[in-house]
Amino acid sequence: MRSVAVLGVLAGCNQIYGLDPTKVIDAGPPPRHVSLTYMIATEDSNDVHLIDSDTPVRGVMALSASTLDGAQTLDLMPAYAGSGVVEVPEVLAGRDWRLAYTIAGDVPREVQTPPAGDLHLVVPIFGPLDKSPVPMGSGYSVTPQNFAGNGGDHAIHRVFTTGVWTQGFVVPSPTNATLNYPFGVATSLFGPIGAPNDPGDQVLVVDYKIDAAGCRAAIGSAQMELALTPNQLAVPSPQPQWDSSTLKATLFMDPVAALGRLTGVNAFADNPGPAHIELGFIASDRMPAFEAAPQLPLVLPGPVIVPVDVCPWQPAPPVVPTIPDFHDSALGSNFTAVLHAEATIVRDVDGLTLTSGMAVVAERSGIEPMVSYAPAFAAPTIMKASLAGVDLLGAADHVPVPDRATPLSLTLELTGGDDYTEVTLHQVAGGALQPVRRYTVFGPSVDIDPTTFSAGGEYVFEIRTFTGRPGAAFGDFRIATLPQSMVTMFTRTFTTP
């Protein structure tokens, strides 16, 4: 209101003193800012889920902005080192441009022609950024109260920790109710291994059974908070109660339609790969769902999850998988219960297995004991992909591309809209994939600097489409909502002159 009054006074003064009428000055478009931060999911001592999106990313080796054709490039590293937030130079305002950055230990990345306005990129982290070292010789010795188990022992078991997300099991399995678990057998579900925090992080012992269909369903669990102690196995006092209650779930799913879509994910790959459905609890329903390394038997990147039911999904004939009754674990009181499903299709190129597929993470509905899941594979598939006019979804691999002297464009056609698309260029060398560069785009094409390719090299594109990231359309990658889905597809391999 004050600014309106001042403008009115100024207009009156102009009339009184015979000045020209007041004009609104065109200040041009507002400046664009780029932020590159971690997106960290942790739990505090009261089991409250926290998301930190303000911590600048460490180990940024290079950060630059340029016109899309590369004619003008500006180094943004000095500005980023000072504040973690940089302003896109005015010379790039209103033009097609790209942001390129490299983080130590990661593949170089590019974001091409992002939406107008500020751009906030994130590196998801599950658990604390700085983890405590694991004390030497530490672990747990747990004898749950009221334990019956598999005839009195933990025949098929896992030990999980939350916060610092780990899992592990001991071999041979114990022959009684006591589970002695040296933490040295634990593996991290995300990032480097670390010691769980106490209080805050939960320790969860889960026993499973495997049925004739190959489903691994939880049958009971015990949960506690317990600090690691050097050179000894920590014993909880009192010992936790064993809970063996079970739950029945309904799966609303059209496997014929879903698996019919799978054939479109990679139409020239006619070998169905593994398909699985797992029920469990994820670190946060506000985090990206496809950032963690796969946990076997699943083979695509997925969520950080504590599974309570894992079942094969038979692609032929396509039928609704039978989900056996399962124990839900005590995590249900604080963590989000989800279904995570994936189906894959594979092809072999000179001994190299390329796995394409589709995946979804969907939240549980209903209230116990009437719970249900309804997965929807919504991410679009890639119908066409051509590099400099050369079809990369044709009948054969080793497709020659014209030359490396002119700018190259990868053109895509999707079945429908997605929140964003991620394209990774891999070089095929020594029977393995070596990632060269990863591009994030919001439209149907990717501009590629021809100097990215080596002479006489063999390459392949891995294309991923995502839904459940609604903020990406506005340049804000901090927003993630369930359900989330992903399609990942490998093109034909191609060769450069």
N, C-alpha and C positions, 0 to 999 in steps of 0.2 A: 504494500500500500504506500509506503514511503516513496518508492521509486516512481510510482504513478503521479504523486503530488508534485515531485520535483520536475517531472517532464511537463506537467501542466504549467508550472511557474515559468519554466524556460520558454514554452511556446508563447505565453503572454508577454514576456519580456521582448521576444523577437518582434511582436506586433507593435509594442510601445516604442522600441528604439529603431524600428524600420529595418531590422535585420532580415536576411533571407529566411524563409520558412525552415523549421527544423527538419533535418533529413535523418533517416535511419541509416547508419553506416553498415555496409555489408562487410561483416568480419570474416566471411568465408566459412568453410566447414570447420567444425570443432576438431581439435587435435585428436589423433588416435594414439592410444597407449597400448603397449604390449606388456603383459605380465607372464612370467614363467615361474610357477610355484609348485611346490608339492601339494598333494591332496592326501592328507594323512588321516587314517582311521584308527582311533585308539579308544580304550575304555578307561575311565577313571576308577578310583577306589570304591565308588558307589555303583559300578557297572553301568555308568551313563556313557552312551556312545558319543564320541566327539569327532568332529571333522575340522581339521586345520587346513585352510587353503591360503595362508598368508606367508608361509616360510619360503623364501627364494630357493630355487634349485641350486645345489652345490655342483661343482665340477663342470660348469658350462665352459666348454673349450672354444666355442665360436658362436657368434650371434650376429647376423647381418640381415639387412633388408635391401631388396633390389627390385627394379622393374622386372616384369615377368620375362622380358626378352634378355635380361641380364645386362642391358646397356649401361645401367647406372646402379652401382652397388655402394652401400654405406655400412660401415662397421659400427655396430651398436654395443660392442663389448665394453668399452669404457663407461658408457652410461649405465649398463646393466650391473657392472661390478660395484657401482656406487650406490644403487638403490634397489635393484631387482625389478624395477619398472622402467621401461623406456618409451619415449615418444617417437612415433613413426614420423620421419622427417616430412616437412610440408611438401617437398618436391615430389613425394610419392602419393600425396593426397589426390584421390579421384582417379588414380590410374590402377591398372592391373599390376599387382605386385606380389612378392613372395617374401616369406620370412624363413631363413635357413638357420638351423642351430645344431650344435653337436654337444652331447653330454658324455663325459668320460665313461667308457664301457658300453656305450649304446651306439646304434647305427645312426649316421647323420640323417637329419629330418628336414622336411620342408613343409610349410603350410602355404598353399597357393590361393591367391585371390580370396582372402577371408572376407566374411561379411563386413559391411560398413560399421564403424564404431570401434570400441575397444576390443582387444583380443586377449583372452585369458586362457593360456595353455597350462595344463597340469601334468605332473608325473605322479600317478597313484602309488601310495605306500600303505601297506597294511601292517599295522604295528608301529612302534616308536621308530623315529628316524635313527636315533642312537640307541642301540641295544646293549644291554649289560652283558659282559662276557660270562660264559657258562663256567661255574666253578669246577675245578678238576675233581673227578671222582664223585660227582654229585648225582642225585637221582631221587627216586621215591620208593617207599615200601608201603604198599597199601593192602590192607586186609579188610574189605568192606564188611560192615555189619549186615547180618541177615542175608549173606550171600549164598546162593544155590548154584547159579551158573550152569555150565555144561557138565553136570555130574560133579560139581564141586571144584572145578578148575576154570581158568581163563583160557580155554582151548584156542579160540579165535578172538583176538582182542586188538585194540588200538588204545594208545594213550595220546590224547590231544591236549594242547594248551591254547588258550585264546589270548588275545592281546599281542603277545609274541606267539604267532601262529605256528605250531609244530605238530608233528605226529610221529609215532614210532611204535614198535612192538618188540617183544623179546623172543628169542629163539634159543633153546626149545621152550615151548609154552610151559607155564608152571603146572605142577601136578596137584596143587591145592589152592585154597582161596587167597593166598598171599601172592601179590604180584610185585616182584622186585624189578624195578625199572631204572637201569642206569641211563642218565640223560644223554650219554654219549651215543645212544642208538637213535636219538631223535633227529628228524630231518625237518628243515624249515618249509612251510607252505608258501612263504613269500620272503624273498631276500635272504640275507645272511642269517645264520643261526644266532640265537641270543637266549639269555636266561629270562624266564617269565618274571614279571614284576609281582611282588607281594607287599601290600594287598592290591587287588585289582584283577590280575589275570587268573583265569580259571584253569584247573587241572581236571581233566575228564577221562575216566577209564570207561571204555565201552567194550562190551562183549557182543559178538555176532554169531549167527549161524548161517550156513549156506544150504539152500534147498536144492531140489533136483533140477530146477530150471536155471540154476546158477546165480540166483539172487543172494546177496549178502545183506541180511537184515539184522539190525541191532535187537538184542534181547534183554539188555539191562545196562545200567551205568551207575557210576558213583562220581560225585563232583565235590571239589574242595579247592581251597586256596592254600598253597603250601610253598614256602620258600626253599630254594636249593641251598644246601650246606656243603662246603668243601669236604671231600674225602669221606662222605657217608651218605647213606640213603635216608632222606628225611621221612619221618613217620608222622602222619597226621594224628592229632589228639583233640577230640576223640576221632576214631576212625569214621569215615563217612558211611551213611546209610546206602545200601544197595537198593535201587529201584528197578523193578522188572515189569512195570505196567506196559501194556501194548496199545497200539492205536491202529485203526483201520482207515484207509484213505480211499477216496473215489477219484479216478482219473478220467477227466473229460477230454477226450482226444480223438481226432480222426487220423489214424495212422496211414490210411490209404492216401488221403490228400497230402499229408505231411511227407511221406516217403515218395509220393509222386513228384513233389517239388524237388526232392533230393536229386532226381535224375536230371533236372534242369540246372543244378548247381555246377555240374561238369559233365555235359552231355556226351563227351567223347571218352569218358572213363566208365567202363561198364562193369567194374568190379566193386560191389558193395563192400565197404569197410565196416569196422565195428560201430555199433550203435548202442547207446546206453542211456538209462534214466537213473538219476540219483535224487533222493530226498535228503535234505539236511538243513543246516543253519549257516548263514553267511555272516561275514564280519559286519556288514552294514548294508542296508537297502538304499543308501544314498551314494554308494561308490560304484565306479565302473565294474561291470560284471565279468569282463573277459580279459583280465590283466594278469592272472596267475598262471604259472606253468601247470600243464595238465597233470592230474592225479590219475594214474592207471586204475581202472581200465579205460577211462576217458582219455582222448588223445588230442583234443583241441584245447587252446587256452580257455580257461574258465574262471569261476569265482574262487575265492578263498572260502572253503566250505568244510564243515564237519559233517560227514555223511552218516545217515542212519539207515538208509536203504539204497542199495545199488543193484540194478537189474539190467541184464542184456535186453536189447530191443531188437527182435528178430525182423529184418527187413523183408524176408520172403518166406511165407506169405505175410503181408502186413496185417498185424492184429494188434489190438490194444494190449500192451504189456500187462501182465498180472503182477500187481504190487502186493507182496505178502504183508501181513500184519508186522508192525515194527514197534520197537521201543523208541519213544520220542526224545528221551534224555532231558536232563534238567535245564539245558540251554534254552528250551522253549519259553522260559519265563522272561528272557531278556534279549534274545537274538531273533532275527527274522527267519521264519521257516519258508523254504523255497523248494521248488522242483528245478533241477538243472538237467536238461536233456540235450543230446547231440546225436546226429547221424552223419556218417561219413561215406565218402566214395573215393577210391584210390586208383592210381595208375602208375605204372612202372616206366621210367625213361632211363634206359641204359643202366639198370640196376638201382636207380634212385627212385624211392617211393614218394610220390607227391599226394598228399592227403587234403582233399577239399571236403567241405561239409557245412552243416548248418547247426546252430545251437540256440538255446533259449534259456533264460532264467525267469521264472514266474513265481509270484508270491502265493502262499497258501491262502485258501478261503475257508470260511466257516469256523465253527467253534467245536472243540473236542466234545464228543467223539465223532462228530459229523464233519470231518474236514475233507477238502477236495483240492485238486489242482487242475488248471486248464491251460496248458502250454500253447502258445501261438507263435509259429515261426514266421515273423513278420518282415524280417530284413529282406530286401529285394535281391534277386539273383541277377547275374550278369549275362545278358543275352548276346552282346557283341563286344569285342575288344579288338581294336586294330592299332597298329603302330605305324605311323607314316603311311597309312592306307593299306598296310599289309595285315590280313586277317590272322589273328592269333587264336581263334577258336575253330580252326579248320580241321582237316582230316589227319594231319601228321605233325610231329614235332620237328625240331631243327629247322624252323622256318627262316630263310635268309631275309634280312631287312636291307633296304637299299644302300644307305651310306651313313657315315657319321659326321658329315661335313655341314649339314644343315640342321636347324632346330627340329626336334622330333616331338610329336604329340601322340600320346596314347588316348584314343577316343573310346568311350564306354557307352553302352546302352543298358539300362537297368529295367527290371520289370515294373518298378514303381519307385516312389520317393523314399529316401533314407535320411537320417540325420546328418551323416557325413560318410565319406568313403576314404579308406586308407589303402594305399598301394605300396607294396614293398618290391623293389627291384632286387632280385637275387642273381648272383653269378653262379653258374654250375661249374664246379671245379673239384677234381679229386673225388667224384661220386658223392658230393655233398653240396648243400646250399650255403652260400656265403652272402649274407645281406649287404647290399651296397648303399641303398638309400631308401628312405621311407617318406612317402608323400601323403599329406592330408588335403583333400579337396572337397569342394561343396557343389561341384558341377560335373558335367560329363566328360571332362578331359583333363589330362595331366601333361604339362609342358616339361620336357626333359632336355637338359643340356647334353648335346651329343658327346661332349668330352667325358661324360660319366661312363661311357662304354669303352672297353679295351678292344684293340684290334684283334680279330679272330676269336672273340669271346663267345661263350654260350650263356644265355640268360633266360630267366622266366619271371613273370610278374605274379605276385600273390595279391589278390584283390579282396578286400574285406569291406562289407557294408554293415552299418550299425543302425539299430533303433533303440530308443530308451535314453537318448542323450539330447533332449529337446533344446538345451541351451546352445548346442553347437551351431544351430542356424543363426544365432546372434553372436557367435564368436566366444561364447562362455562355456568352457568344457568342465566347469565345476558342478554342473547340474546333471545328475543321473537318477532315473526313476525306473521302478519295476512296472511292467515286464521289460526286459532287455533282450534283444536277439541279435544274432550275427550270422552272416554268410561269409565263408572264406572259399576262394576259388583260385586255382592255379591255371594260368593260360598255357598254351603250347610253349615249348621252349623255342628260342630263336637265336640265330647266330649273326654276328656283325662282321663286316668285311675287314 
